[in-house]
């Protein structure tokens, strides 16, 4: 879904922080976890919050680009793989590793990372129906045709009321 979607879900910094802490609360009983792998760039912020709340210090990233122009998803590119030391944790297939992202949309990114760490626990702050089966824990589900405006993507500007943007 593109930013021109009629369904918009703007998320403030305060709301995102509350939602990421709620994710940590849900994850507290799902571990134990030895490390976090955040899917960049969106997973960086929730991973920092979850790492603090779960007292995890070993944080790694996997860099996958899917939105190349901020408007539509393109072909996925792995820009940086997961460090071998993380892949060696537990059973060597992700057991004891927590994978964090801001959103699971189509599930394509999660699928690539799940192939790298099939036994890891996958979590996202927000989930859409198409991506939801690929993750284990999330906080809020939104419809597939909703565009989430994350706080790091927005400036301070006027937002039209929902009714003004609806078709009727």
C-alpha positions as CSV (number, residue, x, y, z in Angstrom):
1,X,0.0,0.0,0.0
2,X,1.4,3.4,-0.9
3,X,1.3,6.7,1.0
4,X,-1.5,7.8,-1.4
5,X,-3.8,5.3,0.3
6,X,-7.0,6.9,1.6
7,X,-6.4,5.0,4.9
8,X,-3.7,6.7,6.9
9,X,-2.4,5.8,10.4
10,X,-0.1,8.5,11.7
11,X,1.9,7.4,14.7
12,X,3.5,9.9,17.1
13,X,6.7,9.4,18.9
14,X,4.8,9.0,22.2
15,X,2.5,6.4,20.7
16,X,5.3,4.5,19.1
17,X,7.2,4.4,22.4
18,X,4.1,3.1,24.2
19,X,3.5,0.5,21.5
20,X,7.2,-0.6,21.5
21,X,7.1,-1.0,25.3
22,X,3.9,-3.0,25.0
23,X,5.7,-5.2,22.6
24,X,8.5,-5.7,25.1
25,X,6.0,-6.5,27.8
26,X,4.5,-9.3,25.6
27,X,8.0,-10.6,24.8
28,X,9.1,-10.7,28.4
29,X,7.6,-14.2,28.9
30,X,8.5,-15.4,25.4
31,X,12.3,-15.7,25.9
32,X,14.9,-16.1,27.1
33,X,16.6,-14.2,24.4
34,X,20.4,-13.8,24.1
35,X,20.4,-11.3,21.2
36,X,18.2,-9.0,19.1
37,X,18.4,-8.7,15.4
38,X,16.7,-5.6,14.1
39,X,15.6,-5.3,10.5
40,X,16.7,-1.9,9.3
41,X,15.8,0.7,9.1
42,X,12.4,0.4,10.7
43,X,13.4,-2.1,13.3
44,X,16.1,0.1,14.8
45,X,13.9,2.2,17.1
46,X,11.7,-0.6,18.5
47,X,14.8,-2.8,18.9
48,X,16.4,-0.1,21.1
49,X,13.3,0.2,23.3
50,X,12.8,-3.6,23.5
51,X,16.6,-4.1,24.3
52,X,16.3,-1.7,27.2
53,X,13.2,-3.2,28.6
54,X,14.4,-6.8,28.3
55,X,18.0,-5.8,29.4
56,X,19.6,-7.2,26.2
57,X,23.0,-5.8,25.2
58,X,23.8,-7.9,22.1
59,X,22.1,-6.2,19.2
60,X,22.7,-6.9,15.5
61,X,21.1,-5.7,12.3
62,X,20.2,-7.1,9.0
63,X,19.7,-4.5,6.3
64,X,17.1,-5.2,3.7
65,X,15.7,-2.6,1.4
66,X,12.2,-2.9,0.0
67,X,10.9,0.6,-0.3
68,X,13.3,2.3,-2.7
69,X,11.2,5.5,-3.4
70,X,9.0,5.7,-0.2
71,X,6.0,5.0,-2.5
72,X,5.9,1.4,-3.4
73,X,7.7,-1.9,-2.6
74,X,10.2,-3.0,-5.1
75,X,12.5,-6.0,-5.3
76,X,14.0,-6.9,-1.9
77,X,17.8,-6.4,-1.6
78,X,19.9,-7.8,1.3
79,X,22.3,-4.9,1.9
80,X,23.9,-6.4,5.0
81,X,23.6,-10.0,6.3
82,X,23.5,-11.1,9.9
83,X,26.8,-11.5,11.6
84,X,28.0,-15.2,11.9
85,X,28.4,-14.8,15.7
86,X,24.6,-14.2,15.9
87,X,23.8,-17.1,13.6
88,X,25.9,-19.4,15.9
89,X,23.7,-18.6,19.0
90,X,21.7,-21.5,20.4
91,X,21.0,-24.2,17.8
92,X,22.7,-22.2,15.0
93,X,19.3,-21.5,13.4
94,X,18.1,-18.6,15.6
95,X,17.0,-20.2,18.8
96,X,17.4,-17.6,21.5
97,X,17.4,-14.7,19.0
98,X,14.7,-12.1,18.8
99,X,14.1,-10.5,15.4
100,X,12.4,-7.0,15.6
101,X,10.8,-4.8,13.0
102,X,8.5,-1.9,13.1
103,X,5.9,-3.4,10.7
104,X,5.2,-6.6,8.9
105,X,3.4,-5.6,5.7
106,X,3.5,-8.2,3.0
107,X,5.8,-10.6,4.9
108,X,8.4,-10.6,2.2
109,X,11.1,-9.1,4.4
110,X,10.3,-11.4,7.3
111,X,10.4,-14.4,5.0
112,X,14.0,-13.5,3.9
113,X,15.1,-13.2,7.5
114,X,13.1,-16.2,8.6
115,X,15.1,-18.2,6.0
116,X,18.3,-16.9,7.7
117,X,17.1,-17.7,11.3
118,X,14.2,-20.2,11.1
119,X,14.0,-20.8,14.8
120,X,14.2,-17.1,15.9
121,X,11.3,-15.4,17.6
122,X,9.9,-12.7,15.2
123,X,8.2,-9.6,16.5
124,X,6.8,-6.4,15.1
125,X,5.1,-3.4,16.6
126,X,2.5,-3.4,13.8
127,X,1.2,-6.1,11.6
128,X,-0.9,-6.3,8.4
129,X,-2.9,-9.4,7.5
130,X,-0.6,-10.5,4.7
131,X,2.5,-10.4,6.9
132,X,1.0,-11.6,10.2
133,X,1.5,-15.3,9.7
134,X,5.3,-14.8,9.5
135,X,5.7,-13.2,12.9
136,X,5.2,-14.6,16.4
137,X,4.4,-11.5,18.4
138,X,2.9,-8.0,17.5
139,X,1.0,-5.3,19.2
140,X,-1.5,-3.7,16.7
141,X,-3.0,-5.0,13.5
142,X,-4.0,-2.6,10.8
143,X,-5.7,-3.3,7.5
144,X,-3.7,-4.2,4.5
145,X,-4.8,-1.0,2.7
146,X,-3.6,1.3,5.5
147,X,-0.4,3.3,5.2
148,X,1.4,3.8,8.6
149,X,3.2,7.2,8.9
150,X,6.0,6.5,11.4
151,X,7.2,9.5,13.4
152,X,10.7,9.4,11.8
153,X,9.0,9.9,8.4
154,X,6.9,12.9,9.4
155,X,7.4,16.6,10.0
156,X,5.2,18.7,12.1
157,X,2.3,19.7,9.8
158,X,-1.4,20.0,9.6
159,X,-3.3,16.7,9.2
160,X,-6.7,16.9,7.5
161,X,-9.6,15.3,9.5
162,X,-10.5,11.8,8.4
163,X,-13.8,12.9,7.1
164,X,-12.3,15.4,4.7
165,X,-10.2,12.6,3.1
166,X,-12.9,10.0,2.8
167,X,-15.0,9.3,-0.2
168,X,-18.2,9.6,1.6
